């Protein structure tokens, strides 16, 4: 697909669902991309009705309009990397596979979003084959432990390093070029993420952060990785920096409150947002 490369920004295109509460999805992706020094572009695949208490409902954007959004951007603005998040439907997955197949030498990070944190299905289980169709087109896939188990056909989540490495290899045999199995759903005081890249395993271990504000963690991590790849960083470096950024956003987000449920990360840790207490009187 021909693209006009005249631009002054490093760009990252996010293809994902919209989260009106601002914690996850397109909104979290664009915040992350900006915080990582890139310019964010977006294609919306689904619109959700959600807040910090969970996803109440979702509406899938028709596949032809997903394609129209993508084409409008790709034909006129250069794309340096792509992050794929919530697809919402089998038709969307198939359409995105066709669109991404037309890009050349553009890194693609696929966040295999299947369910919300609260357990609501965001991608139909019967359409898992459509999700796997995207594997060979992605530079990296980033499943969490439950997603890795489901996509590899295992009955339970992996727990040991050996089990996680075995699952990563299974996903690679299904066509994935590189695999990052995220350990956020694991147990213990440490969060351990496993990257399989070019035949080598890289383990990233960080202290688990005590916070209820974890909404959008996977979106943030995958968007940060895509931003690093867009800037030409090596895979392991991009993943390591993205994990560090996400941990910083989690740590800063633990200090604030938004809503009554599972709140968002603080994507700009260096920024102090206005609060009710310091707003001027009307």
Beta strands, then each sheet from edge to edge (+ up, - down):
strand 1: 11-19
strand 2: 39-51
strand 3: 54-60
strand 4: 81-84
strand 5: 107-110
strand 6: 140-141
strand 7: 179-181
strand 8: 190-197
strand 9: 200-207
sheet 1: 3+ 2- 1- 4- 5- 6-
sheet 2: 7+ 8- 9+
end
